[in-house]
Amino acid sequence: MPHLRQPLLDLLRQFLDFFLHLDQHLAEFTRNNGLWTYGLLFLIIFVETGLVVMPFLPGDSLLFAAGALAANEESGLSVWLIMGLLIVAAVLGDALNYHIGNWIGPRVFSRDYRFLKKAHLLKTQAFYEKHGGKTIILARFIPIIRTFAPFVAGVGTMKYSRFLSYNVVGAVAWVVSFTLLGYFFGGLPAVKRNFTLVIFGIIGISLIPVAIEFGRAWLRKKPASEELDSETLDSKQIIDSEERK
């Protein structure tokens, strides 16, 4: 509807601005709201990991920005408290996502939903089938798949006790690594001046495993395609030879 288009565009612009200047907005929020920053960080990580319809929220970049902010003594934030809270948020988020998938069941793969794309689920399922339980850990470092992996695990047959162990290990590795990266390197002058580029760099690095998987899949398909073309050519040659006779 035309009358809703402009508000949606404005909301999208605000989201992009928040994402691209995450360090500035987070610092401003901390100055104005103090310790409520912990609650905001907890909420974003919990929602990104816990609601399968929210894969677009910043995860890696938020952890990096939070670590960089905590390194500034004027912020009044503790990097240890941030890591502890966000590990809990990530574990609870994945647990919720698992139970939602378990409740909905396999019928979710039958068609597209408004905020839930069948293609994303199928890609995550393929990733999950290849790597098994490790997917829950590996997916923490891959945008989009991070949000869909616990959901697909819940839809499948993985027992919750097994899922929980992978969930905790993945949450600790993800939160601690990106937060400490921000804590130790986020305050460097070069990083501060080019924070938007750093964010894109984090996203790019996070997507490397996906790119590798696509590359491997393409290479596997290519020989099969070449073999099929060769067989087709041989068949044509045999038919031509028979026709000449």
Secondary structure, DSSP 4 states (H G I P E B T S, - for coil): -HHHHHHHHHHHHHHHHHHHTHHHHHHHHHHHHTTHHHHHHHHHHHHHHH-TT-TTS-SHHHHHHHHHHHHSGGG---HHHHHHHHHHHHHHHHHHHHHHHHHH-GGGGGS-BTTB-HHHHHHHHHHHHHHTTHHHHHGGGSTTHHHHHHHHHHHTT--HHHHHHHHHHHHHHHHHHHHHHHHHHTTSHHHHHTHHHHHHHHHHHHTHHHHHHHHHHHHHHHHHHHHHHHHHHHHHHHHHHHHH-
